[in-house]
Amino acid sequence: MKIYTRTGDAGETGLLDGQRVSKAEPRVDAYGEVDELNACLGAVLSAGIDRDLAELLVGVQRCLFSLGASLADPSTRGSRHAKVTATEADVLGLEGWIDRLETELPPLQRFILPGGHPIASTVHLARAVCRRAERRVAGLGAGAVDATVIAYLNRLSDLLFVLARVVNMRAGVAEQEW
């Protein structure tokens, strides 16, 4: 199979249910944002993050891939593909990681500026991309996407904030307060 198909040369793409839509369609934009988030997490992983955090992020990447596939399939039936998405258990898993990682951190007293260690900075960038993805997915409307998808992205951005703080703490880099 060749990587290029030429089917998108006119500015259209195919959704998993067979529809052809503009590449500027909001649904395509939403799953494109999720793909960008996944690429940001790949950058974090390639930077050499601690093993426990790397294992967490690989699991998140897998879930994001499923989430992107669910966004690429607007139908509830009729698709050739099994419907996959984030689940309530996935959201609870993120909350568990947040709770565990926060035990390593001092309580926040003020807002902090994104930055610090280069890996933490990349995690902060991923957090901002995650928030953008969340806005795009929410913009599709309540009936167009499972509410768990939005909850997952919301919790993931919280996790990425905590993760950036943990990376800085483990690296001995002080947070810059606003």
Wavefront OBJ file of the C-alpha trace (Angstrom):
o trace
v 0.000 0.000 0.000
v 1.365 3.404 -0.946
v 1.312 6.251 1.567
v -0.129 8.637 -0.987
v -3.576 8.101 -2.472
v -4.199 11.409 -4.257
v -7.787 11.311 -2.964
v -7.198 14.434 -0.874
v -5.658 16.551 -3.597
v -8.869 18.567 -4.033
v -9.072 19.480 -0.331
v -11.351 16.667 0.755
v -10.848 13.677 3.014
v -12.789 10.552 3.851
v -14.365 9.891 7.214
v -14.490 6.346 8.531
v -18.171 6.005 7.600
v -17.323 6.679 3.943
v -18.404 10.328 3.738
v -16.181 12.728 1.787
v -15.851 16.116 3.516
v -13.731 19.239 3.297
v -10.432 19.090 5.148
v -11.569 22.360 6.764
v -14.684 20.683 8.234
v -14.887 21.116 12.034
v -14.799 17.373 12.672
v -11.593 17.018 10.649
v -10.143 19.997 12.505
v -11.031 18.362 15.837
v -9.345 15.052 15.127
v -6.424 16.932 13.594
v -5.947 18.724 16.914
v -5.992 15.380 18.721
v -3.353 14.139 16.259
v -1.219 17.228 16.958
v -1.533 16.564 20.690
v -0.405 12.990 20.142
v 2.623 14.259 18.188
v 3.471 16.645 21.049
v 3.416 13.715 23.450
v 5.739 11.880 21.069
v 8.137 14.832 21.364
v 7.958 14.581 25.156
v 8.718 10.864 24.976
v 11.656 11.342 22.625
v 13.179 13.890 25.010
v 13.906 11.212 27.605
v 11.203 11.575 30.253
v 11.360 9.306 33.344
v 10.317 5.715 32.697
v 7.149 5.770 34.837
v 5.962 8.926 33.103
v 6.880 7.532 29.685
v 4.744 4.444 30.300
v 1.854 6.697 31.299
v 2.218 8.803 28.145
v 2.373 5.810 25.809
v -0.957 4.684 27.283
v -2.351 8.173 26.734
v -1.117 8.124 23.128
v -2.943 4.852 22.517
v -6.141 6.299 23.971
v -5.761 9.461 21.876
v -5.414 7.337 18.757
v -8.714 5.629 19.606
v -10.301 8.952 20.438
v -9.190 10.390 17.084
v -10.657 7.392 15.292
v -13.981 7.913 17.066
v -13.973 11.549 15.970
v -13.283 10.465 12.380
v -16.417 8.324 12.503
v -19.509 10.500 12.985
v -21.947 7.608 12.553
v -23.229 5.467 15.345
v -23.597 2.492 13.010
v -22.739 1.488 9.502
v -19.003 2.075 9.734
v -16.677 -0.687 8.576
v -14.627 -0.046 11.741
v -15.326 -0.911 15.349
v -16.360 2.177 17.297
v -13.565 3.078 19.726
v -13.356 5.991 22.098
v -12.222 7.089 25.520
v -14.117 5.447 28.350
v -15.075 6.488 31.858
v -12.375 4.094 33.093
v -9.828 6.042 31.016
v -10.946 9.301 32.652
v -10.706 7.715 36.108
v -7.248 6.412 35.225
v -6.092 9.957 34.476
v -7.518 11.131 37.790
v -5.615 8.380 39.582
v -2.363 9.512 37.963
v -3.073 13.133 38.886
v -3.655 12.134 42.515
v -0.450 10.039 42.626
v 1.731 12.676 40.972
v 0.412 15.520 43.122
v 1.866 13.781 46.174
v 5.314 14.724 44.806
v 4.451 18.426 44.597
v 4.075 21.323 46.987
v 0.631 22.941 46.864
v 0.226 25.787 44.391
v 0.192 29.220 45.999
v 0.103 31.271 42.781
v -0.194 30.773 39.055
v 2.995 29.504 37.455
v 4.480 30.334 34.091
v 4.924 27.494 31.585
v 8.565 26.576 31.239
v 11.458 25.302 33.271
v 13.218 22.146 32.211
v 13.049 21.557 28.406
v 10.930 18.429 28.888
v 8.554 20.302 31.208
v 8.273 23.067 28.615
v 7.297 20.502 25.997
v 4.702 19.039 28.369
v 3.287 22.556 28.884
v 3.067 22.927 25.098
v 1.215 19.601 24.910
v -1.159 20.883 27.633
v -1.974 23.979 25.575
v -2.557 21.855 22.463
v -4.775 19.582 24.567
v -6.900 22.571 25.613
v -7.228 23.597 21.961
v -8.265 20.059 21.000
v -10.822 20.107 23.795
v -12.296 23.367 22.478
v -12.516 21.994 18.920
v -14.167 18.772 20.083
v -16.612 20.654 22.321
v -17.381 22.914 19.360
v -18.821 19.946 17.476
v -21.797 20.059 19.830
v -23.178 17.783 22.522
v -24.939 15.439 20.099
v -21.959 15.043 17.789
v -19.506 13.500 20.228
v -19.620 11.315 23.322
v -19.346 13.459 26.468
v -16.632 11.128 27.773
v -14.324 12.319 24.987
v -14.558 15.904 26.215
v -14.130 14.803 29.835
v -11.034 12.798 28.857
v -9.420 15.776 27.132
v -10.291 18.032 30.051
v -8.737 15.660 32.564
v -5.748 15.057 30.302
v -4.928 18.771 30.255
v -5.027 18.726 34.070
v -2.711 15.724 34.088
v -0.291 17.418 31.698
v -0.150 20.482 33.958
v 0.700 18.286 36.950
v 3.125 16.264 34.843
v 5.040 19.402 33.799
v 5.328 20.388 37.449
v 6.586 16.910 38.372
v 9.187 16.990 35.600
v 10.469 20.320 36.927
v 10.446 19.062 40.520
v 12.320 15.866 39.665
v 14.858 17.887 37.645
v 15.337 20.377 40.493
v 14.099 23.307 38.399
v 12.147 25.971 40.282
v 8.753 27.038 38.980
v 8.422 30.665 37.964
v 5.439 32.304 39.616
v 3.312 34.855 37.797
l 1 2 3 4 5 6 7 8 9 10 11 12 13 14 15 16 17 18 19 20 21 22 23 24 25 26 27 28 29 30 31 32 33 34 35 36 37 38 39 40 41 42 43 44 45 46 47 48 49 50 51 52 53 54 55 56 57 58 59 60 61 62 63 64 65 66 67 68 69 70 71 72 73 74 75 76 77 78 79 80 81 82 83 84 85 86 87 88 89 90 91 92 93 94 95 96 97 98 99 100 101 102 103 104 105 106 107 108 109 110 111 112 113 114 115 116 117 118 119 120 121 122 123 124 125 126 127 128 129 130 131 132 133 134 135 136 137 138 139 140 141 142 143 144 145 146 147 148 149 150 151 152 153 154 155 156 157 158 159 160 161 162 163 164 165 166 167 168 169 170 171 172 173 174 175 176 177 178
